[in-house]
Amino acid sequence: MIKSVLKGIAVGLVLVTAALFVLYLNRTDPWDRIPGQRITGEEVTEPVDDWSFMETSTRVTLEVRPSDPYSVDIRAFLHEGVLYLSSLSPENRWTQFLIEEPNLRLKVGNKIYKVRATRVGPALENEILKAKEQMNPGRPERTPEEKARNWHFRVDSR
């Protein structure tokens, strides 16, 4: 009796594992911290010159590496009508993919924009970090090491 129950549990676990594996391989948009592949949504064809329609700090979905799409949810930051992507570490996979190929697709809500990301220089990087600190006055100031690891990319339509 116990043997047949254990066999049933084992078969159930194998089936659940197989189903999760198939779902993982066929994923599109990312889910929580699990990266996705090609994102889905409504393609916007007209270029965007002013991203002010977005909130100052908002979550977006990036699809980098067009040859083998890799998508993640990250926080974007709006500063003076320009949209910036924040990478907390240059070792992030998506950051490395973006350095190799700066063209990407950006999903905001259900709309997908074709954009190009350019890493900003030190002066603008400091300006963006100061603006972020002003938005979150209670948050402890980042150390110089944390600031050096925090990269920002300017987003422009292509």
C-alpha positions as CSV (number, residue, x, y, z in Angstrom):
1,M,0.0,0.0,0.0
2,I,2.7,2.5,1.0
3,K,4.8,1.4,-2.0
4,S,1.9,2.2,-4.5
5,V,1.3,5.6,-2.8
6,L,5.0,6.5,-3.1
7,K,5.0,5.5,-6.7
8,G,1.9,7.7,-7.3
9,I,3.6,10.6,-5.6
10,A,6.8,10.0,-7.7
11,V,4.8,9.9,-11.0
12,G,3.0,13.1,-10.0
13,L,6.2,14.9,-9.2
14,V,7.7,13.8,-12.5
15,L,4.6,15.1,-14.4
16,V,4.6,18.4,-12.6
17,T,8.4,18.8,-13.2
18,A,7.9,18.0,-16.9
19,A,5.0,20.5,-17.2
20,L,7.0,23.3,-15.5
21,F,10.0,22.6,-17.8
22,V,7.8,22.8,-20.9
23,L,6.3,26.1,-19.6
24,Y,9.8,27.5,-18.9
25,L,11.0,26.7,-22.4
26,N,8.0,28.3,-24.0
27,R,7.8,31.4,-21.8
28,T,7.5,34.8,-23.4
29,D,7.3,37.8,-21.0
30,P,9.4,37.5,-17.8
31,W,7.6,36.4,-14.6
32,D,8.8,37.9,-11.3
33,R,12.6,37.2,-11.3
34,I,12.5,34.5,-14.0
35,P,13.6,36.0,-17.3
36,G,11.5,35.6,-20.4
37,Q,12.2,35.5,-24.1
38,R,10.4,37.5,-26.8
39,I,7.9,39.9,-25.3
40,T,4.3,40.2,-26.4
41,G,2.1,43.2,-26.8
42,E,1.0,46.0,-29.2
43,E,3.9,47.3,-31.4
44,V,4.1,51.1,-31.5
45,T,5.6,52.3,-34.8
46,E,5.9,56.0,-34.3
47,P,9.0,57.3,-32.5
48,V,8.8,58.7,-29.0
49,D,10.7,62.0,-28.4
50,D,9.2,62.7,-25.0
51,W,8.6,60.0,-22.4
52,S,6.8,62.3,-20.0
53,F,3.6,60.2,-20.3
54,M,5.3,57.7,-18.0
55,E,5.6,57.9,-14.3
56,T,8.9,59.2,-12.9
57,S,9.9,55.8,-11.7
58,T,8.2,52.8,-13.2
59,R,8.7,49.1,-14.0
60,V,9.2,48.2,-17.7
61,T,10.1,45.0,-19.5
62,L,13.2,44.9,-21.7
63,E,13.9,42.5,-24.5
64,V,17.6,42.5,-25.3
65,R,19.7,40.4,-27.7
66,P,17.3,40.3,-30.7
67,S,19.1,37.2,-32.2
68,D,18.0,35.1,-29.1
69,P,15.5,37.3,-27.1
70,Y,16.1,37.7,-23.4
71,S,13.6,39.8,-21.4
72,V,13.5,41.1,-17.8
73,D,11.5,43.4,-15.7
74,I,13.4,46.4,-14.4
75,R,12.9,49.9,-13.0
76,A,13.1,52.8,-15.4
77,F,13.6,56.4,-14.4
78,L,12.2,59.5,-16.1
79,H,14.4,62.6,-15.9
80,E,13.6,65.8,-17.7
81,G,11.4,64.0,-20.3
82,V,14.2,61.4,-21.0
83,L,13.8,57.8,-20.0
84,Y,16.7,56.0,-18.4
85,L,17.2,52.3,-17.6
86,S,19.0,51.5,-14.3
87,S,21.3,48.6,-13.9
88,L,22.5,48.0,-10.4
89,S,25.4,45.9,-11.5
90,P,27.4,45.7,-14.8
91,E,27.4,41.9,-14.3
92,N,23.7,41.6,-14.9
93,R,23.1,39.4,-17.9
94,W,20.8,41.9,-19.6
95,T,23.4,44.7,-19.0
96,Q,26.0,42.6,-20.8
97,F,23.6,41.8,-23.6
98,L,22.8,45.5,-24.0
99,I,26.5,46.5,-24.1
100,E,26.9,43.9,-27.0
101,E,23.8,45.0,-28.9
102,P,22.2,48.4,-27.9
103,N,19.0,47.9,-29.9
104,L,16.1,46.5,-27.8
105,R,12.4,46.4,-27.4
106,L,10.8,48.1,-24.4
107,K,7.4,47.2,-23.1
108,V,5.4,49.7,-21.1
109,G,2.0,48.4,-20.1
110,N,0.9,46.5,-23.2
111,K,2.8,48.7,-25.7
112,I,6.1,47.7,-27.2
113,Y,8.6,50.4,-28.4
114,K,11.7,49.8,-30.5
115,V,14.5,51.7,-28.9
116,R,18.2,52.0,-28.6
117,A,20.0,52.4,-25.3
118,T,23.2,54.4,-24.8
119,R,25.2,54.3,-21.5
120,V,25.4,57.8,-20.0
121,G,28.7,59.5,-19.0
122,P,29.8,60.2,-15.5
123,A,28.4,63.8,-15.3
124,L,24.9,62.7,-16.3
125,E,25.2,59.6,-14.1
126,N,25.8,61.8,-11.1
127,E,22.9,64.1,-12.0
128,I,20.5,61.1,-12.3
129,L,21.7,59.6,-9.0
130,K,21.1,63.0,-7.3
131,A,17.6,63.2,-8.8
132,K,16.9,59.7,-7.5
133,E,18.1,60.6,-4.1
134,Q,15.8,63.7,-4.0
135,M,12.9,61.4,-4.9
136,N,13.6,59.1,-2.0
137,P,14.9,61.4,0.8
138,G,14.7,58.8,3.5
139,R,16.8,56.3,1.6
140,P,20.4,56.0,2.8
141,E,22.9,57.6,0.3
142,R,24.8,55.1,-1.8
143,T,28.4,54.5,-1.2
144,P,30.9,55.5,-3.9
145,E,31.4,51.8,-4.7
146,E,27.6,51.3,-5.2
147,K,27.4,54.4,-7.3
148,A,30.3,53.1,-9.5
149,R,28.4,49.8,-10.1
150,N,25.1,51.6,-10.9
151,W,24.9,52.2,-14.6
152,H,22.3,54.2,-16.5
153,F,21.3,54.0,-20.1
154,R,19.5,56.7,-22.1
155,V,16.6,55.3,-24.1
156,D,15.9,56.8,-27.6
157,S,13.4,55.6,-30.2
158,R,14.8,54.0,-33.3
